[in-house]
Amino acid sequence: MTDTPVGEMSFEQAMAELEKVLGQLERGDVALDESIALYERGAALKARCETKLKEAEEKVAAITLDGDGNAAGTTPVEGL
């Protein structure tokens, strides 16, 4: 696990660490206390990935197209 707070991670960072956490949990070779800590970290990483994906979806949805179907700009999205 890295020392980077989950809330400061990019989607890619959070996803890479989540894959490592899942690998450790699947192997089952960690002590119970460490498994609990890994599970909690994994849940936080999953939430971070979901948040970043939602933000990206909202940005994509805000792209406006001109008459020819080319990106012409973005429309404001509430909350961003």
PyMOL Python script that loads the backbone (N, CA, C, O; Angstrom):
from pymol import cmd

cmd.read_pdbstr("""\
ATOM      1  N   MET A   1       0.849  -1.180   0.000  1.00  0.00           N
ATOM      2  CA  MET A   1       0.000   0.000   0.000  1.00  0.00           C
ATOM      3  C   MET A   1       0.891   1.238   0.000  1.00  0.00           C
ATOM      4  O   MET A   1       1.983   1.241   0.569  1.00  0.00           O
ATOM      5  N   THR A   2       0.400   2.280  -0.648  1.00  0.00           N
ATOM      6  CA  THR A   2       1.136   3.529  -0.650  1.00  0.00           C
ATOM      7  C   THR A   2       0.665   4.398   0.494  1.00  0.00           C
ATOM      8  O   THR A   2      -0.366   4.140   1.116  1.00  0.00           O
ATOM      9  N   ASP A   3       1.445   5.438   0.760  1.00  0.00           N
ATOM     10  CA  ASP A   3       1.073   6.386   1.813  1.00  0.00           C
ATOM     11  C   ASP A   3       0.195   7.512   1.285  1.00  0.00           C
ATOM     12  O   ASP A   3      -0.256   8.358   2.057  1.00  0.00           O
ATOM     13  N   THR A   4      -0.051   7.533  -0.022  1.00  0.00           N
ATOM     14  CA  THR A   4      -0.865   8.585  -0.619  1.00  0.00           C
ATOM     15  C   THR A   4      -2.303   8.465  -0.142  1.00  0.00           C
ATOM     16  O   THR A   4      -2.906   7.396  -0.234  1.00  0.00           O
ATOM     17  N   PRO A   5      -2.862   9.580   0.376  1.00  0.00           N
ATOM     18  CA  PRO A   5      -4.274   9.532   0.771  1.00  0.00           C
ATOM     19  C   PRO A   5      -5.154   9.200  -0.443  1.00  0.00           C
ATOM     20  O   PRO A   5      -4.927   9.709  -1.540  1.00  0.00           O
ATOM     21  N   VAL A   6      -6.134   8.363  -0.236  1.00  0.00           N
ATOM     22  CA  VAL A   6      -7.005   7.917  -1.326  1.00  0.00           C
ATOM     23  C   VAL A   6      -7.653   9.113  -2.024  1.00  0.00           C
ATOM     24  O   VAL A   6      -7.785   9.108  -3.248  1.00  0.00           O
ATOM     25  N   GLY A   7      -8.055  10.128  -1.275  1.00  0.00           N
ATOM     26  CA  GLY A   7      -8.719  11.294  -1.860  1.00  0.00           C
ATOM     27  C   GLY A   7      -7.845  12.123  -2.778  1.00  0.00           C
ATOM     28  O   GLY A   7      -8.350  12.984  -3.497  1.00  0.00           O
ATOM     29  N   GLU A   8      -6.541  11.879  -2.768  1.00  0.00           N
ATOM     30  CA  GLU A   8      -5.612  12.617  -3.630  1.00  0.00           C
ATOM     31  C   GLU A   8      -5.166  11.808  -4.842  1.00  0.00           C
ATOM     32  O   GLU A   8      -4.414  12.305  -5.680  1.00  0.00           O
ATOM     33  N   MET A   9      -5.625  10.567  -4.935  1.00  0.00           N
ATOM     34  CA  MET A   9      -5.191   9.694  -6.023  1.00  0.00           C
ATOM     35  C   MET A   9      -5.960   9.961  -7.301  1.00  0.00           C
ATOM     36  O   MET A   9      -7.141  10.309  -7.286  1.00  0.00           O
ATOM     37  N   SER A  10      -5.244   9.787  -8.421  1.00  0.00           N
ATOM     38  CA  SER A  10      -5.917   9.797  -9.720  1.00  0.00           C
ATOM     39  C   SER A  10      -6.661   8.478  -9.864  1.00  0.00           C
ATOM     40  O   SER A  10      -6.471   7.561  -9.064  1.00  0.00           O
ATOM     41  N   PHE A  11      -7.500   8.385 -10.875  1.00  0.00           N
ATOM     42  CA  PHE A  11      -8.216   7.140 -11.134  1.00  0.00           C
ATOM     43  C   PHE A  11      -7.223   6.002 -11.345  1.00  0.00           C
ATOM     44  O   PHE A  11      -7.389   4.915 -10.793  1.00  0.00           O
ATOM     45  N   GLU A  12      -6.192   6.257 -12.146  1.00  0.00           N
ATOM     46  CA  GLU A  12      -5.229   5.218 -12.473  1.00  0.00           C
ATOM     47  C   GLU A  12      -4.459   4.743 -11.237  1.00  0.00           C
ATOM     48  O   GLU A  12      -4.217   3.547 -11.076  1.00  0.00           O
ATOM     49  N   GLN A  13      -4.078   5.675 -10.373  1.00  0.00           N
ATOM     50  CA  GLN A  13      -3.372   5.306  -9.148  1.00  0.00           C
ATOM     51  C   GLN A  13      -4.263   4.449  -8.241  1.00  0.00           C
ATOM     52  O   GLN A  13      -3.834   3.421  -7.715  1.00  0.00           O
ATOM     53  N   ALA A  14      -5.502   4.894  -8.073  1.00  0.00           N
ATOM     54  CA  ALA A  14      -6.432   4.170  -7.208  1.00  0.00           C
ATOM     55  C   ALA A  14      -6.718   2.782  -7.765  1.00  0.00           C
ATOM     56  O   ALA A  14      -6.787   1.814  -7.007  1.00  0.00           O
ATOM     57  N   MET A  15      -6.882   2.674  -9.064  1.00  0.00           N
ATOM     58  CA  MET A  15      -7.170   1.379  -9.681  1.00  0.00           C
ATOM     59  C   MET A  15      -5.978   0.433  -9.540  1.00  0.00           C
ATOM     60  O   MET A  15      -6.160  -0.748  -9.244  1.00  0.00           O
ATOM     61  N   ALA A  16      -4.775   0.932  -9.744  1.00  0.00           N
ATOM     62  CA  ALA A  16      -3.582   0.089  -9.617  1.00  0.00           C
ATOM     63  C   ALA A  16      -3.431  -0.426  -8.186  1.00  0.00           C
ATOM     64  O   ALA A  16      -3.119  -1.597  -7.972  1.00  0.00           O
ATOM     65  N   GLU A  17      -3.653   0.449  -7.215  1.00  0.00           N
ATOM     66  CA  GLU A  17      -3.530  -0.001  -5.829  1.00  0.00           C
ATOM     67  C   GLU A  17      -4.663  -0.955  -5.465  1.00  0.00           C
ATOM     68  O   GLU A  17      -4.447  -1.915  -4.725  1.00  0.00           O
ATOM     69  N   LEU A  18      -5.857  -0.703  -5.972  1.00  0.00           N
ATOM     70  CA  LEU A  18      -6.979  -1.601  -5.705  1.00  0.00           C
ATOM     71  C   LEU A  18      -6.674  -3.002  -6.229  1.00  0.00           C
ATOM     72  O   LEU A  18      -7.001  -3.990  -5.572  1.00  0.00           O
ATOM     73  N   GLU A  19      -6.055  -3.098  -7.396  1.00  0.00           N
ATOM     74  CA  GLU A  19      -5.687  -4.406  -7.942  1.00  0.00           C
ATOM     75  C   GLU A  19      -4.684  -5.113  -7.026  1.00  0.00           C
ATOM     76  O   GLU A  19      -4.775  -6.324  -6.824  1.00  0.00           O
ATOM     77  N   LYS A  20      -3.732  -4.362  -6.474  1.00  0.00           N
ATOM     78  CA  LYS A  20      -2.755  -4.956  -5.550  1.00  0.00           C
ATOM     79  C   LYS A  20      -3.443  -5.443  -4.276  1.00  0.00           C
ATOM     80  O   LYS A  20      -3.161  -6.537  -3.788  1.00  0.00           O
ATOM     81  N   VAL A  21      -4.345  -4.623  -3.745  1.00  0.00           N
ATOM     82  CA  VAL A  21      -5.068  -4.994  -2.528  1.00  0.00           C
ATOM     83  C   VAL A  21      -5.878  -6.266  -2.764  1.00  0.00           C
ATOM     84  O   VAL A  21      -5.857  -7.183  -1.943  1.00  0.00           O
ATOM     85  N   LEU A  22      -6.585  -6.316  -3.882  1.00  0.00           N
ATOM     86  CA  LEU A  22      -7.389  -7.500  -4.199  1.00  0.00           C
ATOM     87  C   LEU A  22      -6.515  -8.738  -4.334  1.00  0.00           C
ATOM     88  O   LEU A  22      -6.896  -9.822  -3.890  1.00  0.00           O
ATOM     89  N   GLY A  23      -5.347  -8.581  -4.945  1.00  0.00           N
ATOM     90  CA  GLY A  23      -4.436  -9.701  -5.086  1.00  0.00           C
ATOM     91  C   GLY A  23      -3.996 -10.244  -3.736  1.00  0.00           C
ATOM     92  O   GLY A  23      -3.946 -11.458  -3.534  1.00  0.00           O
ATOM     93  N   GLN A  24      -3.678  -9.346  -2.814  1.00  0.00           N
ATOM     94  CA  GLN A  24      -3.267  -9.772  -1.477  1.00  0.00           C
ATOM     95  C   GLN A  24      -4.406 -10.485  -0.761  1.00  0.00           C
ATOM     96  O   GLN A  24      -4.195 -11.516  -0.122  1.00  0.00           O
ATOM     97  N   LEU A  25      -5.613  -9.935  -0.867  1.00  0.00           N
ATOM     98  CA  LEU A  25      -6.758 -10.554  -0.195  1.00  0.00           C
ATOM     99  C   LEU A  25      -7.087 -11.919  -0.806  1.00  0.00           C
ATOM    100  O   LEU A  25      -7.430 -12.855  -0.083  1.00  0.00           O
ATOM    101  N   GLU A  26      -6.984 -12.035  -2.119  1.00  0.00           N
ATOM    102  CA  GLU A  26      -7.296 -13.304  -2.780  1.00  0.00           C
ATOM    103  C   GLU A  26      -6.303 -14.401  -2.412  1.00  0.00           C
ATOM    104  O   GLU A  26      -6.675 -15.567  -2.283  1.00  0.00           O
ATOM    105  N   ARG A  27      -5.036 -14.021  -2.242  1.00  0.00           N
ATOM    106  CA  ARG A  27      -4.030 -15.018  -1.862  1.00  0.00           C
ATOM    107  C   ARG A  27      -4.285 -15.547  -0.456  1.00  0.00           C
ATOM    108  O   ARG A  27      -3.987 -16.704  -0.159  1.00  0.00           O
ATOM    109  N   GLY A  28      -4.835 -14.702   0.404  1.00  0.00           N
ATOM    110  CA  GLY A  28      -5.172 -15.128   1.754  1.00  0.00           C
ATOM    111  C   GLY A  28      -3.980 -15.385   2.654  1.00  0.00           C
ATOM    112  O   GLY A  28      -4.085 -16.112   3.642  1.00  0.00           O
ATOM    113  N   ASP A  29      -2.846 -14.790   2.315  1.00  0.00           N
ATOM    114  CA  ASP A  29      -1.649 -15.046   3.105  1.00  0.00           C
ATOM    115  C   ASP A  29      -1.305 -13.894   4.055  1.00  0.00           C
ATOM    116  O   ASP A  29      -0.145 -13.711   4.423  1.00  0.00           O
ATOM    117  N   VAL A  30      -2.316 -13.126   4.446  1.00  0.00           N
ATOM    118  CA  VAL A  30      -2.095 -12.027   5.387  1.00  0.00           C
ATOM    119  C   VAL A  30      -2.888 -12.296   6.666  1.00  0.00           C
ATOM    120  O   VAL A  30      -3.907 -12.987   6.655  1.00  0.00           O
ATOM    121  N   ALA A  31      -2.399 -11.739   7.746  1.00  0.00           N
ATOM    122  CA  ALA A  31      -3.063 -11.921   9.033  1.00  0.00           C
ATOM    123  C   ALA A  31      -4.436 -11.251   9.024  1.00  0.00           C
ATOM    124  O   ALA A  31      -4.709 -10.380   8.198  1.00  0.00           O
ATOM    125  N   LEU A  32      -5.281 -11.662   9.940  1.00  0.00           N
ATOM    126  CA  LEU A  32      -6.648 -11.151  10.012  1.00  0.00           C
ATOM    127  C   LEU A  32      -6.686  -9.633  10.136  1.00  0.00           C
ATOM    128  O   LEU A  32      -7.426  -8.973   9.406  1.00  0.00           O
ATOM    129  N   ASP A  33      -5.898  -9.072  11.049  1.00  0.00           N
ATOM    130  CA  ASP A  33      -5.901  -7.614  11.224  1.00  0.00           C
ATOM    131  C   ASP A  33      -5.486  -6.897   9.943  1.00  0.00           C
ATOM    132  O   ASP A  33      -6.068  -5.875   9.577  1.00  0.00           O
ATOM    133  N   GLU A  34      -4.477  -7.440   9.268  1.00  0.00           N
ATOM    134  CA  GLU A  34      -4.035  -6.831   8.014  1.00  0.00           C
ATOM    135  C   GLU A  34      -5.099  -7.002   6.932  1.00  0.00           C
ATOM    136  O   GLU A  34      -5.285  -6.111   6.103  1.00  0.00           O
ATOM    137  N   SER A  35      -5.789  -8.124   6.933  1.00  0.00           N
ATOM    138  CA  SER A  35      -6.872  -8.344   5.973  1.00  0.00           C
ATOM    139  C   SER A  35      -7.975  -7.313   6.147  1.00  0.00           C
ATOM    140  O   SER A  35      -8.520  -6.801   5.170  1.00  0.00           O
ATOM    141  N   ILE A  36      -8.296  -7.017   7.388  1.00  0.00           N
ATOM    142  CA  ILE A  36      -9.328  -6.012   7.662  1.00  0.00           C
ATOM    143  C   ILE A  36      -8.879  -4.646   7.160  1.00  0.00           C
ATOM    144  O   ILE A  36      -9.653  -3.928   6.528  1.00  0.00           O
ATOM    145  N   ALA A  37      -7.624  -4.286   7.440  1.00  0.00           N
ATOM    146  CA  ALA A  37      -7.088  -3.003   6.976  1.00  0.00           C
ATOM    147  C   ALA A  37      -7.073  -2.944   5.450  1.00  0.00           C
ATOM    148  O   ALA A  37      -7.395  -1.910   4.865  1.00  0.00           O
ATOM    149  N   LEU A  38      -6.702  -4.049   4.803  1.00  0.00           N
ATOM    150  CA  LEU A  38      -6.700  -4.099   3.342  1.00  0.00           C
ATOM    151  C   LEU A  38      -8.114  -3.955   2.781  1.00  0.00           C
ATOM    152  O   LEU A  38      -8.328  -3.252   1.793  1.00  0.00           O
ATOM    153  N   TYR A  39      -9.069  -4.619   3.413  1.00  0.00           N
ATOM    154  CA  TYR A  39     -10.454  -4.526   2.967  1.00  0.00           C
ATOM    155  C   TYR A  39     -10.955  -3.083   3.060  1.00  0.00           C
ATOM    156  O   TYR A  39     -11.600  -2.582   2.139  1.00  0.00           O
ATOM    157  N   GLU A  40     -10.653  -2.425   4.173  1.00  0.00           N
ATOM    158  CA  GLU A  40     -11.073  -1.031   4.353  1.00  0.00           C
ATOM    159  C   GLU A  40     -10.422  -0.122   3.305  1.00  0.00           C
ATOM    160  O   GLU A  40     -11.080   0.748   2.735  1.00  0.00           O
ATOM    161  N   ARG A  41      -9.127  -0.332   3.057  1.00  0.00           N
ATOM    162  CA  ARG A  41      -8.421   0.447   2.040  1.00  0.00           C
ATOM    163  C   ARG A  41      -9.030   0.165   0.671  1.00  0.00           C
ATOM    164  O   ARG A  41      -9.230   1.086  -0.122  1.00  0.00           O
ATOM    165  N   GLY A  42      -9.322  -1.088   0.394  1.00  0.00           N
ATOM    166  CA  GLY A  42      -9.929  -1.450  -0.885  1.00  0.00           C
ATOM    167  C   GLY A  42     -11.282  -0.795  -1.089  1.00  0.00           C
ATOM    168  O   GLY A  42     -11.597  -0.345  -2.191  1.00  0.00           O
ATOM    169  N   ALA A  43     -12.086  -0.739  -0.034  1.00  0.00           N
ATOM    170  CA  ALA A  43     -13.399  -0.095  -0.135  1.00  0.00           C
ATOM    171  C   ALA A  43     -13.242   1.391  -0.444  1.00  0.00           C
ATOM    172  O   ALA A  43     -13.998   1.942  -1.246  1.00  0.00           O
ATOM    173  N   ALA A  44     -12.271   2.039   0.183  1.00  0.00           N
ATOM    174  CA  ALA A  44     -12.024   3.464  -0.066  1.00  0.00           C
ATOM    175  C   ALA A  44     -11.517   3.675  -1.495  1.00  0.00           C
ATOM    176  O   ALA A  44     -11.913   4.631  -2.161  1.00  0.00           O
ATOM    177  N   LEU A  45     -10.654   2.796  -1.957  1.00  0.00           N
ATOM    178  CA  LEU A  45     -10.141   2.887  -3.327  1.00  0.00           C
ATOM    179  C   LEU A  45     -11.252   2.688  -4.348  1.00  0.00           C
ATOM    180  O   LEU A  45     -11.309   3.395  -5.355  1.00  0.00           O
ATOM    181  N   LYS A  46     -12.132   1.729  -4.091  1.00  0.00           N
ATOM    182  CA  LYS A  46     -13.270   1.476  -4.989  1.00  0.00           C
ATOM    183  C   LYS A  46     -14.160   2.714  -5.075  1.00  0.00           C
ATOM    184  O   LYS A  46     -14.592   3.100  -6.161  1.00  0.00           O
ATOM    185  N   ALA A  47     -14.428   3.327  -3.936  1.00  0.00           N
ATOM    186  CA  ALA A  47     -15.254   4.536  -3.916  1.00  0.00           C
ATOM    187  C   ALA A  47     -14.581   5.660  -4.695  1.00  0.00           C
ATOM    188  O   ALA A  47     -15.252   6.407  -5.408  1.00  0.00           O
ATOM    189  N   ARG A  48     -13.258   5.787  -4.566  1.00  0.00           N
ATOM    190  CA  ARG A  48     -12.526   6.821  -5.292  1.00  0.00           C
ATOM    191  C   ARG A  48     -12.635   6.588  -6.793  1.00  0.00           C
ATOM    192  O   ARG A  48     -12.875   7.529  -7.549  1.00  0.00           O
ATOM    193  N   CYS A  49     -12.462   5.349  -7.228  1.00  0.00           N
ATOM    194  CA  CYS A  49     -12.577   5.033  -8.649  1.00  0.00           C
ATOM    195  C   CYS A  49     -13.978   5.347  -9.174  1.00  0.00           C
ATOM    196  O   CYS A  49     -14.125   5.898 -10.265  1.00  0.00           O
ATOM    197  N   GLU A  50     -14.991   5.002  -8.412  1.00  0.00           N
ATOM    198  CA  GLU A  50     -16.367   5.283  -8.828  1.00  0.00           C
ATOM    199  C   GLU A  50     -16.605   6.781  -8.941  1.00  0.00           C
ATOM    200  O   GLU A  50     -17.268   7.232  -9.875  1.00  0.00           O
ATOM    201  N   THR A  51     -16.071   7.562  -7.997  1.00  0.00           N
ATOM    202  CA  THR A  51     -16.224   9.012  -8.029  1.00  0.00           C
ATOM    203  C   THR A  51     -15.548   9.597  -9.265  1.00  0.00           C
ATOM    204  O   THR A  51     -16.137  10.421  -9.965  1.00  0.00           O
ATOM    205  N   LYS A  52     -14.314   9.172  -9.536  1.00  0.00           N
ATOM    206  CA  LYS A  52     -13.581   9.683 -10.693  1.00  0.00           C
ATOM    207  C   LYS A  52     -14.271   9.295 -11.994  1.00  0.00           C
ATOM    208  O   LYS A  52     -14.308  10.096 -12.928  1.00  0.00           O
ATOM    209  N   LEU A  53     -14.819   8.084 -12.075  1.00  0.00           N
ATOM    210  CA  LEU A  53     -15.551   7.678 -13.274  1.00  0.00           C
ATOM    211  C   LEU A  53     -16.806   8.518 -13.473  1.00  0.00           C
ATOM    212  O   LEU A  53     -17.122   8.909 -14.597  1.00  0.00           O
ATOM    213  N   LYS A  54     -17.517   8.795 -12.393  1.00  0.00           N
ATOM    214  CA  LYS A  54     -18.725   9.620 -12.486  1.00  0.00           C
ATOM    215  C   LYS A  54     -18.376  11.022 -12.969  1.00  0.00           C
ATOM    216  O   LYS A  54     -19.081  11.586 -13.805  1.00  0.00           O
ATOM    217  N   GLU A  55     -17.291  11.584 -12.446  1.00  0.00           N
ATOM    218  CA  GLU A  55     -16.855  12.904 -12.892  1.00  0.00           C
ATOM    219  C   GLU A  55     -16.538  12.896 -14.384  1.00  0.00           C
ATOM    220  O   GLU A  55     -16.908  13.825 -15.102  1.00  0.00           O
ATOM    221  N   ALA A  56     -15.859  11.857 -14.852  1.00  0.00           N
ATOM    222  CA  ALA A  56     -15.520  11.756 -16.272  1.00  0.00           C
ATOM    223  C   ALA A  56     -16.776  11.617 -17.122  1.00  0.00           C
ATOM    224  O   ALA A  56     -16.880  12.239 -18.180  1.00  0.00           O
ATOM    225  N   GLU A  57     -17.730  10.809 -16.671  1.00  0.00           N
ATOM    226  CA  GLU A  57     -18.984  10.645 -17.417  1.00  0.00           C
ATOM    227  C   GLU A  57     -19.731  11.969 -17.527  1.00  0.00           C
ATOM    228  O   GLU A  57     -20.296  12.280 -18.575  1.00  0.00           O
ATOM    229  N   GLU A  58     -19.734  12.745 -16.451  1.00  0.00           N
ATOM    230  CA  GLU A  58     -20.415  14.036 -16.479  1.00  0.00           C
ATOM    231  C   GLU A  58     -19.736  15.004 -17.441  1.00  0.00           C
ATOM    232  O   GLU A  58     -20.407  15.771 -18.131  1.00  0.00           O
ATOM    233  N   LYS A  59     -18.412  14.968 -17.489  1.00  0.00           N
ATOM    234  CA  LYS A  59     -17.686  15.836 -18.419  1.00  0.00           C
ATOM    235  C   LYS A  59     -17.974  15.440 -19.859  1.00  0.00           C
ATOM    236  O   LYS A  59     -18.178  16.303 -20.713  1.00  0.00           O
ATOM    237  N   VAL A  60     -17.993  14.139 -20.133  1.00  0.00           N
ATOM    238  CA  VAL A  60     -18.286  13.662 -21.487  1.00  0.00           C
ATOM    239  C   VAL A  60     -19.708  14.046 -21.872  1.00  0.00           C
ATOM    240  O   VAL A  60     -19.954  14.465 -23.003  1.00  0.00           O
ATOM    241  N   ALA A  61     -20.636  13.906 -20.946  1.00  0.00           N
ATOM    242  CA  ALA A  61     -22.031  14.244 -21.224  1.00  0.00           C
ATOM    243  C   ALA A  61     -22.200  15.732 -21.498  1.00  0.00           C
ATOM    244  O   ALA A  61     -23.152  16.128 -22.170  1.00  0.00           O
ATOM    245  N   ALA A  62     -21.289  16.566 -20.988  1.00  0.00           N
ATOM    246  CA  ALA A  62     -21.401  18.005 -21.152  1.00  0.00           C
ATOM    247  C   ALA A  62     -20.819  18.508 -22.476  1.00  0.00           C
ATOM    248  O   ALA A  62     -20.971  19.685 -22.804  1.00  0.00           O
ATOM    249  N   ILE A  63     -20.159  17.639 -23.235  1.00  0.00           N
ATOM    250  CA  ILE A  63     -19.574  18.059 -24.511  1.00  0.00           C
ATOM    251  C   ILE A  63     -20.703  18.301 -25.505  1.00  0.00           C
ATOM    252  O   ILE A  63     -21.569  17.451 -25.712  1.00  0.00           O
ATOM    253  N   THR A  64     -20.669  19.479 -26.112  1.00  0.00           N
ATOM    254  CA  THR A  64     -21.689  19.803 -27.120  1.00  0.00           C
ATOM    255  C   THR A  64     -21.097  19.591 -28.506  1.00  0.00           C
ATOM    256  O   THR A  64     -19.893  19.738 -28.711  1.00  0.00           O
ATOM    257  N   LEU A  65     -21.946  19.249 -29.435  1.00  0.00           N
ATOM    258  CA  LEU A  65     -21.523  18.998 -30.800  1.00  0.00           C
ATOM    259  C   LEU A  65     -22.109  20.056 -31.723  1.00  0.00           C
ATOM    260  O   LEU A  65     -23.206  20.562 -31.484  1.00  0.00           O
ATOM    261  N   ASP A  66     -21.362  20.390 -32.794  1.00  0.00           N
ATOM    262  CA  ASP A  66     -21.901  21.306 -33.790  1.00  0.00           C
ATOM    263  C   ASP A  66     -22.743  20.513 -34.779  1.00  0.00           C
ATOM    264  O   ASP A  66     -22.946  19.313 -34.597  1.00  0.00           O
ATOM    265  N   GLY A  67     -23.226  21.161 -35.809  1.00  0.00           N
ATOM    266  CA  GLY A  67     -24.094  20.518 -36.791  1.00  0.00           C
ATOM    267  C   GLY A  67     -23.449  19.355 -37.518  1.00  0.00           C
ATOM    268  O   GLY A  67     -24.147  18.471 -38.015  1.00  0.00           O
ATOM    269  N   ASP A  68     -22.120  19.341 -37.588  1.00  0.00           N
ATOM    270  CA  ASP A  68     -21.403  18.266 -38.273  1.00  0.00           C
ATOM    271  C   ASP A  68     -20.983  17.148 -37.331  1.00  0.00           C
ATOM    272  O   ASP A  68     -20.338  16.189 -37.755  1.00  0.00           O
ATOM    273  N   GLY A  69     -21.344  17.264 -36.057  1.00  0.00           N
ATOM    274  CA  GLY A  69     -20.992  16.248 -35.085  1.00  0.00           C
ATOM    275  C   GLY A  69     -19.626  16.417 -34.460  1.00  0.00           C
ATOM    276  O   GLY A  69     -19.134  15.516 -33.780  1.00  0.00           O
ATOM    277  N   ASN A  70     -19.001  17.580 -34.687  1.00  0.00           N
ATOM    278  CA  ASN A  70     -17.693  17.843 -34.095  1.00  0.00           C
ATOM    279  C   ASN A  70     -17.876  18.506 -32.731  1.00  0.00           C
ATOM    280  O   ASN A  70     -18.831  19.254 -32.518  1.00  0.00           O
ATOM    281  N   ALA A  71     -16.953  18.226 -31.813  1.00  0.00           N
ATOM    282  CA  ALA A  71     -17.016  18.855 -30.498  1.00  0.00           C
ATOM    283  C   ALA A  71     -16.900  20.360 -30.665  1.00  0.00           C
ATOM    284  O   ALA A  71     -15.968  20.857 -31.297  1.00  0.00           O
ATOM    285  N   ALA A  72     -17.862  21.082 -30.089  1.00  0.00           N
ATOM    286  CA  ALA A  72     -17.888  22.534 -30.244  1.00  0.00           C
ATOM    287  C   ALA A  72     -17.646  23.249 -28.933  1.00  0.00           C
ATOM    288  O   ALA A  72     -17.459  24.466 -28.927  1.00  0.00           O
ATOM    289  N   GLY A  73     -17.644  22.547 -27.847  1.00  0.00           N
ATOM    290  CA  GLY A  73     -17.458  23.166 -26.542  1.00  0.00           C
ATOM    291  C   GLY A  73     -18.122  22.306 -25.496  1.00  0.00           C
ATOM    292  O   GLY A  73     -18.532  21.175 -25.755  1.00  0.00           O
ATOM    293  N   THR A  74     -18.218  22.867 -24.314  1.00  0.00           N
ATOM    294  CA  THR A  74     -18.863  22.140 -23.236  1.00  0.00           C
ATOM    295  C   THR A  74     -19.934  23.009 -22.621  1.00  0.00           C
ATOM    296  O   THR A  74     -19.871  24.238 -22.672  1.00  0.00           O
ATOM    297  N   THR A  75     -20.897  22.364 -22.050  1.00  0.00           N
ATOM    298  CA  THR A  75     -21.926  23.066 -21.321  1.00  0.00           C
ATOM    299  C   THR A  75     -21.598  22.944 -19.835  1.00  0.00           C
ATOM    300  O   THR A  75     -21.034  21.937 -19.409  1.00  0.00           O
ATOM    301  N   PRO A  76     -21.941  23.949 -19.051  1.00  0.00           N
ATOM    302  CA  PRO A  76     -21.641  23.860 -17.618  1.00  0.00           C
ATOM    303  C   PRO A  76     -22.384  22.684 -16.978  1.00  0.00           C
ATOM    304  O   PRO A  76     -23.540  22.407 -17.298  1.00  0.00           O
ATOM    305  N   VAL A  77     -21.696  22.015 -16.082  1.00  0.00           N
ATOM    306  CA  VAL A  77     -22.283  20.911 -15.338  1.00  0.00           C
ATOM    307  C   VAL A  77     -22.351  21.353 -13.877  1.00  0.00           C
ATOM    308  O   VAL A  77     -21.342  21.743 -13.290  1.00  0.00           O
ATOM    309  N   GLU A  78     -23.547  21.287 -13.300  1.00  0.00           N
ATOM    310  CA  GLU A  78     -23.699  21.681 -11.901  1.00  0.00           C
ATOM    311  C   GLU A  78     -22.849  20.810 -11.010  1.00  0.00           C
ATOM    312  O   GLU A  78     -22.740  19.602 -11.224  1.00  0.00           O
ATOM    313  N   GLY A  79     -22.242  21.430 -10.003  1.00  0.00           N
ATOM    314  CA  GLY A  79     -21.479  20.691  -9.023  1.00  0.00           C
ATOM    315  C   GLY A  79     -20.027  20.482  -9.384  1.00  0.00           C
ATOM    316  O   GLY A  79     -19.273  19.944  -8.574  1.00  0.00           O
ATOM    317  N   LEU A  80     -19.602  20.890 -10.580  1.00  0.00           N
ATOM    318  CA  LEU A  80     -18.190  20.727 -10.948  1.00  0.00           C
ATOM    319  C   LEU A  80     -17.490  22.051 -10.990  1.00  0.00           C
ATOM    320  O   LEU A  80     -16.295  22.108 -11.281  1.00  0.00           O
TER     321      LEU A  80
END
""", "prot")
cmd.dss("prot")
cmd.show_as("cartoon", "prot")
cmd.util.cbc("prot")
cmd.orient("prot")
